[in-house]
Amino acid sequence: MRAQKRQRGLSIVEFTIVATALLIVIFGIIEVGRYVYSLQLINDMTRSAARLAAVCRPQDRTDIPTLVVPPNAPGGFTANNIEIDYLGVNGSTIDLTSSDAFSNIRYVRARVVNFQYQFAGLLSFLNDLGLLNIPDYEAIRPRENLGFHRGTDDNPVAITDC
């Protein structure tokens, strides 16, 4: 009887230790899942920006990042984190202010710049306050119509607006 009194609260202590460890593992898995989802979302935004840049006019390149960033983007990710460049045959960046820039464009590139993922909760101890540099994401697509379409007899050149 005396041994039974000593062990009366032992099951509560054991449950607390096991439940705490289990909850930490579960919340860690959820946080890693959020991170992987955010990386996939960033990859998709980069590919969408490259696609829009290939079919929209180069003058609209400042509007494209705003169009591809969804409301559920990772915390702190804005349109300023997407950069769009127009590339020549050899991959060099084309200066859009030159007179022959349009004819020299062969590829468009969209990439993510200056973004760090912010962990919340359990994994915030990583690096400086949970900030983690994401891998470099970039998408390069061949130039398509760049916003200009063959028009009708009345309007020989049709321009799309992104």
C-alpha angles and dihedrals in degrees: 000000000000092000090052091056091053093054097044096104096032095094091055091053092047092049091049093052095045094043092049092052091046093049091049090053093047094049090046090054091049091051093049088049090054089050093051091046090051091051091052091048091051090049090051092049090052093051092046092050091051091049093050091046090054093055102031128074116270088238088066095056092108090057096050099074090053090053096052102044106094125208091252094057115139115279112281095013111131138166088268088070092066118076124190123201133178115222135202130223093283094044097258119140115261119228103230093202093068119097096239096042096111094055092047096055112107103154140022124215129198120187141169116246135183100004129137123184115236115218116209130203120358100009096049089103090076115106116326107351093325098307113147126185110236122222118267109272120195135155124199120195130179116255114264124176097321091216099311121110133182105264136202130277090270095047110026095189122040119196123207122216118215 
